Amino acid sequence: MSQITLIPEKDMDDFVTIVANAYPGMDIPSPEDRQKVRQRLIKMQTEDKIAHIYGLYREKKLLGGMILYDFIMNVYNVKTLAGGVGLVAVDLLHKREKVCKDMITYFLDYYKEKGSFITCLYPFRPDFYREMGFGLGTKIYQYTVKPVQLPRNRKDHIQFLDKKDKKALKECYTRYTDKTHGMIELRETQLDRFFDKPENTIVGYKKDDTISGYLVFTFKKGDAESFIVNDIETVEFIYETKEALSELLTFLHTQKDQIRYVIINTQDEYFCHLLPDPRNNSERLIPSVYHESNVSGVGLMYRVIDTEKVFEVLKDHNFGNQDCDLNLSVTDSFFKENEGDIIVHFENGVPYLGRKDYEVEIRLDVSDFSSLVMGAVPFNRLYRYGLADISDPEYVDTVTALFRTKEKPVCTTEF
């Protein structure tokens, strides 16, 4: 029988070994490297109020572990607890023994008991976690462009930022988070990581001691045999105003004499409209004549763990100004206590629970409902793809409007 508990310091060596074997790409082969990771995890366990390292034991032997995060997420301008899980690792000798299944079940139970309705993770394989009820979030787009392709204006307010600017940078991030659906509140360890990593460079738009945008980036060698061929890759790119964006892009433009490419990672699907020449460095044509502008990928996944709680937490959110009596039938084969029907009445977009009558019913899996409720995909697409059913197709537009969002969820937090 599995027992899941906080990993004590005496077992942290075993967890580091499990992690090193499960993620060889983390490159921690030497005793010295493992000792550094061990100390970092012990510090997290003892000092970080948001992160908690749990292990799964059978017959007193550690078979796997994970880090649980008590995030505060902006969901439609409501700050709410969102459970995160990371560094999920299973002993190589105990793969396919439902170790991961037991840990993820514990993770979902843990945050439901804490009163959360939403959880999130970065998947090592999206299909694996989709089977556990996680739905896709917003895609990320990676642009590889020459600096000269970026618009140029002025950069009068661009400055290098250092540790004395931590408070102002955090305030900028917080203001952005307060206005942006999907963003997670900044952890002190995340903030420290920006400044403590020697490879990071930070510039910001600073005016009257207020930072309205900033760019964290690293230099990358562009050619193994030439020290003068280098690229810039963005780590985080936050801006509150068009002026801040303009000057930060101008800063990148002016690196054209020494930088080959600027690699920009963004969740903004419209970013290509900003570039005078949106083509990337591939020179690839997609039939018939579509120039490749970026590569994209799926990452952060969301999972609703309490469907009824969604509408309790979002009781003041306006669901598209719609009037509709909806029976929401969610299939949840992994977390059965969340499976079933919820009747929600919307009056001018405001949700109410408690009545038993309804005019239309929709049926879908919790993975797709999670993507729908977070605004990552519209209902009419799920219906078109055969991933959702509706009792009366005349209501497709109404249900689509209920869950339509102005912006897809944005998240820059790594975990």
C-alpha positions in Angstrom: 0.0 0.0 0.0 1.3 3.5 -0.9 2.0 6.1 1.7 2.6 9.7 0.5 4.3 12.1 2.9 6.7 15.0 2.9 10.2 13.7 2.1 12.5 14.1 5.2 16.1 15.3 4.8 17.4 11.8 5.4 15.7 10.6 2.2 16.6 13.5 0.0 19.6 11.7 -1.5 17.3 8.9 -2.6 15.0 11.4 -4.3 17.9 13.1 -6.1 18.9 9.7 -7.5 15.4 9.1 -8.6 15.3 12.5 -10.3 18.7 12.1 -11.9 17.7 8.8 -13.5 14.2 9.9 -14.5 15.5 13.1 -16.1 19.0 12.4 -17.5 18.7 15.6 -19.5 19.1 17.6 -16.2 22.7 16.5 -16.3 23.5 15.9 -12.6 25.8 12.9 -12.9 28.6 13.8 -10.5 28.4 13.6 -6.6 29.1 17.3 -6.5 26.2 18.1 -8.8 23.9 15.9 -6.8 24.9 17.5 -3.6 24.0 20.9 -5.0 20.6 19.7 -6.0 20.1 18.0 -2.7 20.9 21.2 -0.8 18.6 23.2 -3.0 15.7 20.8 -2.4 16.3 20.7 1.3 16.2 24.5 1.4 13.0 24.5 -0.6 11.5 21.9 1.8 12.4 23.9 4.9 12.1 27.5 3.8 9.7 27.8 0.8 6.2 28.4 2.1 4.7 27.7 -1.4 6.6 24.5 -2.4 6.3 21.1 -0.7 8.2 18.0 -1.7 6.2 14.8 -1.3 7.4 11.2 -1.7 5.6 7.9 -2.3 6.7 5.1 -0.1 5.9 1.4 -0.2 7.2 -0.9 2.5 9.2 2.2 3.8 11.1 2.5 0.5 10.9 5.8 -1.5 9.7 4.9 -5.0 8.9 8.4 -6.4 8.4 12.0 -5.5 7.0 15.4 -6.7 6.8 19.0 -5.7 3.5 20.6 -5.0 3.0 24.3 -5.3 0.4 26.5 -3.6 0.1 29.0 -6.4 -2.3 32.0 -6.5 -3.6 32.4 -10.0 -5.6 35.2 -11.7 -8.6 33.5 -13.2 -10.8 36.1 -14.9 -9.6 38.8 -12.4 -10.3 36.5 -9.4 -7.2 35.6 -7.3 -7.6 31.9 -6.4 -5.6 29.0 -5.2 -4.3 26.9 -8.0 -2.3 23.7 -7.3 0.8 23.1 -9.3 2.9 19.9 -9.5 6.4 19.6 -10.8 9.5 17.3 -10.8 7.3 14.2 -10.8 9.8 11.3 -10.8 9.5 7.6 -10.4 12.3 5.1 -9.6 13.3 3.3 -12.8 12.9 -0.1 -11.1 9.3 0.7 -10.3 7.9 2.1 -13.6 4.5 0.8 -14.7 3.6 0.1 -11.0 1.1 3.0 -10.8 3.5 5.1 -8.7 2.8 8.2 -10.8 -1.0 7.5 -10.8 -1.0 7.3 -7.0 1.0 10.6 -6.7 -1.2 12.5 -9.2 -4.4 11.2 -7.4 -2.9 12.5 -4.1 -2.1 15.8 -5.8 -5.7 16.3 -6.9 -7.1 15.2 -3.5 -4.7 17.5 -1.8 -5.8 20.7 -3.6 -9.5 19.8 -3.5 -9.3 19.5 0.3 -7.6 22.9 0.3 -10.6 24.4 -1.6 -9.1 24.8 -5.0 -11.0 24.1 -8.2 -8.0 24.2 -10.7 -4.6 22.6 -11.0 -1.8 22.8 -13.5 1.4 21.2 -14.7 4.0 21.1 -17.4 3.7 17.6 -19.0 6.6 15.4 -20.0 4.1 13.9 -22.4 0.7 15.7 -23.0 -1.1 12.5 -24.0 -0.1 10.8 -20.7 -1.6 13.7 -18.6 -4.6 14.1 -20.9 -5.6 10.6 -19.9 -5.6 11.9 -16.3 -7.9 14.7 -17.2 -5.6 17.6 -18.0 -6.4 19.9 -20.9 -4.2 21.9 -23.1 -3.5 25.6 -22.3 -2.2 28.4 -24.5 0.5 27.5 -27.0 3.9 29.2 -27.0 5.4 30.7 -30.2 9.1 30.9 -30.7 10.3 33.6 -33.2 13.9 33.5 -34.5 14.4 36.8 -36.2 17.3 39.1 -37.1 17.4 42.2 -34.8 16.8 44.4 -37.8 13.4 42.7 -38.3 12.3 44.2 -35.0 10.7 47.7 -35.1 12.9 50.6 -34.1 11.9 53.8 -32.3 13.4 55.4 -29.2 14.9 53.8 -26.1 15.3 56.7 -23.8 14.0 54.9 -20.8 15.8 51.6 -21.2 18.2 50.7 -18.3 20.1 47.7 -17.0 18.4 46.4 -13.9 20.1 44.8 -10.9 19.2 43.7 -7.4 18.4 47.2 -6.2 15.5 47.1 -8.8 13.9 44.0 -7.4 11.1 45.8 -5.7 10.2 47.9 -8.7 10.4 44.8 -11.0 8.1 42.8 -8.7 5.6 45.7 -8.7 5.6 45.7 -12.5 5.1 41.9 -12.6 2.3 42.2 -10.0 0.4 44.9 -11.9 0.7 42.8 -15.0 -0.6 39.7 -13.2 -3.5 41.7 -11.7 -4.7 42.5 -15.3 -3.8 39.2 -17.0 -5.9 36.0 -17.0 -3.9 33.0 -16.1 -0.9 34.7 -14.6 0.5 33.3 -11.3 1.7 35.5 -8.5 5.5 36.0 -8.4 7.4 33.8 -5.9 10.5 35.3 -4.2 12.5 32.4 -5.4 11.5 33.1 -9.0 12.4 36.7 -8.6 15.8 35.8 -7.0 16.5 33.4 -9.9 16.2 36.3 -12.4 19.0 38.2 -10.6 21.1 35.3 -9.2 21.7 33.4 -12.5 25.0 34.9 -13.9 23.9 34.1 -17.4 20.9 36.4 -17.2 20.9 40.0 -18.3 17.9 42.2 -17.4 16.9 45.5 -19.0 13.8 47.5 -18.2 11.7 50.5 -19.2 12.2 52.7 -16.2 10.6 56.1 -15.7 10.4 58.0 -12.5 11.5 55.0 -10.5 8.7 52.9 -12.0 9.4 49.9 -14.2 6.7 49.4 -16.8 8.3 46.6 -18.7 11.4 44.4 -18.6 13.3 41.8 -20.5 15.3 39.0 -19.0 17.5 37.4 -21.6 20.6 35.2 -22.1 23.4 35.2 -24.8 23.8 32.0 -26.7 26.7 31.0 -29.0 25.4 30.9 -32.5 28.4 29.1 -33.9 30.6 26.6 -32.0 33.7 27.7 -34.0 33.3 31.5 -33.8 33.2 33.6 -30.7 31.7 36.6 -32.5 28.5 34.8 -33.7 25.9 35.1 -30.9 22.2 35.1 -30.3 19.9 36.6 -27.7 17.1 34.4 -26.2 14.4 35.8 -24.1 13.7 34.3 -20.7 10.9 36.6 -19.7 9.3 39.5 -21.5 6.8 41.6 -19.6 5.4 44.9 -20.6 2.4 47.0 -19.3 2.3 49.7 -22.0 2.9 50.1 -25.7 5.7 52.6 -24.9 7.6 50.0 -22.8 7.2 47.4 -25.6 8.4 49.8 -28.2 11.5 50.7 -26.4 12.4 47.2 -25.4 12.0 46.1 -29.0 14.2 49.0 -30.0 16.8 47.9 -27.6 16.9 44.5 -29.3 16.9 46.1 -32.7 20.0 48.1 -31.9 22.0 44.9 -31.1 22.1 44.1 -34.9 25.8 44.8 -35.2 26.8 42.0 -32.8 23.7 39.7 -32.6 22.8 37.2 -35.3 19.3 36.3 -34.1 16.9 37.3 -31.4 14.8 34.3 -30.1 11.6 35.5 -28.6 9.3 33.1 -26.8 5.8 34.5 -26.5 2.2 33.3 -25.9 0.9 36.2 -28.0 -0.6 34.6 -31.2 -0.7 38.0 -32.9 3.0 38.8 -32.4 3.8 38.3 -36.2 1.7 41.5 -37.0 4.3 43.5 -35.1 7.2 42.5 -37.3 7.9 44.3 -40.6 9.2 41.0 -41.8 7.8 38.1 -39.8 9.8 35.3 -41.5 12.0 33.3 -39.3 15.5 31.9 -40.2 14.2 28.6 -41.8 13.5 30.0 -45.3 10.8 27.2 -45.3 7.7 27.5 -47.5 4.5 25.8 -46.4 2.2 25.1 -49.4 1.4 26.9 -51.3 3.2 30.1 -50.5 3.2 30.5 -46.7 6.5 31.6 -45.1 7.4 30.0 -41.8 7.3 32.7 -39.2 7.7 30.7 -36.0 7.6 27.3 -34.4 5.0 26.6 -31.7 4.4 24.1 -29.0 2.0 23.0 -26.3 3.0 23.1 -22.7 1.1 24.1 -19.5 -2.0 22.0 -19.0 -4.9 22.7 -16.7 -7.3 20.4 -14.8 -10.6 21.3 -13.1 -10.9 19.2 -9.9 -14.2 20.6 -8.6 -16.7 21.6 -11.3 -19.2 23.1 -9.0 -16.5 25.2 -7.3 -15.7 26.8 -10.6 -18.9 28.7 -10.6 -18.8 29.4 -6.9 -15.3 31.1 -7.2 -16.3 32.8 -10.4 -19.7 34.0 -9.1 -18.9 37.6 -10.0 -17.4 36.8 -13.4 -19.6 37.7 -16.4 -20.0 34.8 -18.7 -20.5 36.6 -22.0 -23.7 38.5 -20.9 -25.6 35.3 -21.8 -29.0 34.1 -20.4 -28.9 30.3 -20.4 -30.0 27.4 -18.2 -27.2 24.8 -18.7 -26.7 21.3 -17.6 -23.0 20.6 -17.7 -22.2 16.9 -17.8 -18.5 16.2 -17.2 -16.9 12.8 -17.6 -14.0 12.3 -15.3 -12.8 8.7 -15.3 -9.6 9.4 -13.4 -11.0 11.5 -10.5 -14.5 10.1 -10.2 -15.7 12.4 -7.4 -15.6 15.2 -10.0 -17.7 13.3 -12.5 -21.4 14.1 -13.0 -23.9 16.8 -13.9 -24.0 20.4 -12.7 -26.9 22.7 -13.5 -25.8 26.3 -13.9 -28.2 29.2 -14.6 -26.7 32.3 -16.2 -28.6 35.6 -16.0 -26.9 38.4 -18.0 -23.7 36.3 -17.7 -23.9 35.9 -13.9 -23.9 32.2 -12.8 -26.2 30.7 -10.2 -26.4 27.2 -8.8 -29.2 25.4 -7.0 -32.2 25.1 -9.4 -33.0 21.8 -11.2 -34.4 22.9 -14.5 -32.4 23.5 -17.7 -32.9 24.1 -21.3 -29.8 22.7 -22.9 -27.1 20.1 -21.9 -23.5 19.8 -23.0 -21.4 16.7 -22.4 -17.6 16.6 -22.5 -14.5 15.1 -20.9 -12.9 17.0 -18.0 -9.7 17.6 -20.0 -11.7 19.5 -22.7 -13.8 21.2 -20.1 -10.7 22.4 -18.3 -9.4 24.0 -21.5 -12.8 25.4 -22.2 -13.3 27.0 -18.8 -9.8 28.6 -18.9 -10.5 30.0 -22.3 -7.8 28.1 -24.2 -10.3 26.7 -26.7 -13.9 27.8 -27.7 -16.9 25.5 -27.4 -17.8 25.6 -31.0 -14.4 24.1 -31.9 -14.8 21.3 -29.4 -18.2 20.6 -30.9 -16.9 20.6 -34.4 -14.1 18.2 -33.5 -16.5 15.8 -31.9 -15.0 16.4 -28.4 -18.2 17.8 -27.0 -21.9 17.1 -27.5 -24.9 19.3 -27.1 -28.6 18.4 -26.7 -29.7 21.2 -29.1 -27.2 22.4 -31.8 -29.1 25.7 -31.9 -27.4 26.6 -28.6 -23.8 26.1 -29.9 -23.3 29.9 -30.3 -24.8 30.6 -26.9 -22.5 28.2 -25.1 -19.6 29.4 -27.1 -20.3 32.9 -26.0 -20.6 31.8 -22.3 -17.0 30.7 -22.2 -15.5 33.1 -24.7 -12.5 35.1 -23.4 -10.9 38.3 -24.6 -7.5 36.8 -24.1 -6.3 33.2 -23.7 -4.6 32.5 -20.4 -1.0 33.6 -20.1 1.5 32.1 -17.7 5.2 32.8 -17.4 5.9 30.8 -14.3 8.3 27.9 -14.6 7.9 25.0 -12.2 
